[in-house]
Amino acid sequence: METHAKHPDEMPHERPVREFINYTVGGLIAWGLIGWGLDLLLDTRWILFVGALLGATAGYFLASHHQRHRRREDSTE
């Protein structure tokens, strides 16, 4: 008897959660770094926080958009 460990993509309930976290953290880091660079360039202190918030929000909405389209594609197959 062989027992196979399930690949993460075979666990459908974990993939959406991981995708939301990846997109949100990725957006937060990317736009946070852009905001940090603009803060240094423009000698301000607030653009970093706006950029990080914008990136996290955009990442969340991008992940939800991908989930909606993936559900539509799965239901047509």
Rosetta silent file (secondary structure, phi, psi, omega in degrees, C-alpha in Angstrom):
SEQUENCE: METHAKHPDEMPHERPVREFINYTVGGLIAWGLIGWGLDLLLDTRWILFVGALLGATAGYFLASHHQRHRRREDSTE
SCORE:     score description
SCORE:     0.000 S_00000001
   1 L     0.000  123.358  177.373    0.000    0.000    0.000 S_00000001
   2 L  -105.618  134.029  173.461    1.388    3.318   -1.053 S_00000001
   3 L  -110.576  127.080 -179.560    0.212    6.522    0.488 S_00000001
   4 L  -102.285  132.248  174.118    0.830    9.619   -1.522 S_00000001
   5 L   -71.758  137.005 -178.318    1.136   12.990    0.120 S_00000001
   6 L   -73.930  135.429  174.271   -1.262   15.383   -1.469 S_00000001
   7 L   -71.246  144.703 -177.909    0.236   18.115   -3.554 S_00000001
   8 H   -54.945  -31.750  179.358   -0.884   21.593   -2.382 S_00000001
   9 H   -72.587  -14.444  178.373   -2.733   22.157   -5.679 S_00000001
  10 H   -86.374   -4.630  177.420   -4.812   19.047   -4.968 S_00000001
  11 L  -104.465   91.866 -171.319   -6.225   20.672   -1.826 S_00000001
  12 L   -64.086  -24.796 -178.651   -8.792   23.060   -3.264 S_00000001
  13 L   -77.920  -19.900 -178.848   -9.651   24.713    0.058 S_00000001
  14 L   -90.896  -26.491 -176.080   -6.037   25.813    0.699 S_00000001
  15 H   -63.099  -46.892  179.427   -5.244   27.277   -2.703 S_00000001
  16 H   -61.829  -38.594 -179.327   -7.557   30.331   -2.495 S_00000001
  17 H   -65.412  -45.951  179.908   -6.287   31.242    0.963 S_00000001
  18 H   -63.898  -37.950  179.473   -2.660   30.950   -0.094 S_00000001
  19 H   -66.368  -42.545  177.869   -3.376   32.961   -3.245 S_00000001
  20 H   -61.463  -43.312 -179.910   -5.035   35.769   -1.267 S_00000001
  21 H   -65.272  -44.873 -178.965   -2.092   35.916    1.137 S_00000001
  22 H   -62.122  -47.244 -179.372    0.491   35.875   -1.668 S_00000001
  23 H   -65.436  -41.681 -177.872   -1.196   38.627   -3.681 S_00000001
  24 H   -66.920  -47.569  179.782   -1.856   40.800   -0.630 S_00000001
  25 H   -67.726  -39.031  178.006    1.660   40.509    0.795 S_00000001
  26 H   -62.727  -44.159  177.279    3.211   40.893   -2.658 S_00000001
  27 H   -64.785  -40.401  178.695    1.252   44.056   -3.342 S_00000001
  28 H   -61.244  -45.310 -179.121    2.078   45.411    0.088 S_00000001
  29 H   -68.702  -47.858 -176.537    5.807   44.827   -0.415 S_00000001
  30 H   -61.941  -52.384 -177.752    5.955   46.058   -4.015 S_00000001
  31 H   -74.879  -24.747  172.884    3.959   49.249   -3.508 S_00000001
  32 H   -65.641  -41.482  177.581    5.514   49.797   -0.099 S_00000001
  33 H   -66.860  -39.131  176.488    8.948   49.821   -1.728 S_00000001
  34 H   -62.700  -44.118  177.796    7.698   52.189   -4.432 S_00000001
  35 H   -63.372  -39.461  177.993    6.292   54.463   -1.723 S_00000001
  36 H   -62.275  -43.779  178.219    9.535   54.267    0.239 S_00000001
  37 H   -63.212  -41.489  177.518   11.512   55.279   -2.858 S_00000001
  38 H   -66.896  -35.921  175.669    9.173   58.173   -3.533 S_00000001
  39 H   -60.457  -43.956  178.718    9.465   59.246    0.100 S_00000001
  40 H   -65.745  -41.007 -177.499   13.239   59.390   -0.238 S_00000001
  41 H   -68.712  -41.964 -174.811   13.024   61.186   -3.559 S_00000001
  42 H   -98.137    0.374 -179.995   10.421   63.756   -2.491 S_00000001
  43 L    56.659   51.369  176.141   11.556   64.066    1.153 S_00000001
  44 L  -122.096  179.700  178.182    8.174   63.079    2.614 S_00000001
  45 L  -129.689   -6.307 -171.433    7.078   60.472    5.148 S_00000001
  46 L  -101.412  -17.557 -175.271    3.507   59.560    4.196 S_00000001
  47 H   -67.902  -32.870  177.555    3.797   58.050    0.692 S_00000001
  48 H   -55.886  -47.486 -177.026    5.189   54.769    2.070 S_00000001
  49 H   -69.129  -38.632  177.129    2.002   54.150    4.062 S_00000001
  50 H   -65.138  -42.560  179.054   -0.284   55.129    1.192 S_00000001
  51 H   -64.200  -42.078  179.487    1.676   52.867   -1.162 S_00000001
  52 H   -65.480  -42.488  178.075    1.568   49.917    1.221 S_00000001
  53 H   -65.496  -43.278  177.935   -2.168   50.329    1.768 S_00000001
  54 H   -61.676  -43.956 -179.617   -2.791   50.714   -1.961 S_00000001
  55 H   -65.011  -42.892  179.072   -0.694   47.616   -2.731 S_00000001
  56 H   -65.208  -41.484  179.430   -2.408   45.431   -0.128 S_00000001
  57 H   -66.128  -45.171  179.382   -5.843   46.536   -1.315 S_00000001
  58 H   -63.731  -39.798  177.865   -4.972   46.010   -4.971 S_00000001
  59 H   -63.244  -40.720  177.845   -3.515   42.567   -4.211 S_00000001
  60 H   -62.288  -47.177 -178.845   -6.680   41.545   -2.379 S_00000001
  61 H   -69.183  -33.528  176.345   -8.925   42.646   -5.232 S_00000001
  62 H   -66.304  -41.122  177.849   -6.675   41.023   -7.835 S_00000001
  63 H   -64.968  -40.974  178.957   -6.795   37.709   -5.961 S_00000001
  64 H   -67.845  -35.318  176.651  -10.599   37.871   -5.696 S_00000001
  65 H   -62.875  -44.544  178.603  -10.814   38.684   -9.420 S_00000001
  66 H   -63.962  -38.959  179.374   -8.703   35.617  -10.253 S_00000001
  67 H   -64.081  -42.585  179.178  -10.846   33.436   -7.989 S_00000001
  68 H   -61.685  -44.292 -178.597  -14.068   34.569   -9.700 S_00000001
  69 H   -71.288  -33.307  177.646  -12.671   33.838  -13.152 S_00000001
  70 H   -66.875  -39.661  178.064  -11.230   30.499  -12.073 S_00000001
  71 H   -63.666  -38.969  177.873  -14.647   29.419  -10.729 S_00000001
  72 H   -64.675  -43.127  179.940  -16.269   30.366  -14.056 S_00000001
  73 H   -66.586  -38.039  179.242  -13.669   28.376  -16.022 S_00000001
  74 H   -67.901  -34.626 -177.340  -14.038   25.364  -13.702 S_00000001
  75 H   -76.080  -23.062  179.742  -17.827   25.380  -14.025 S_00000001
  76 H   -84.944  -16.571 -178.971  -17.713   25.404  -17.868 S_00000001
  77 L   -79.146    0.000    0.000  -15.414   22.378  -18.083 S_00000001
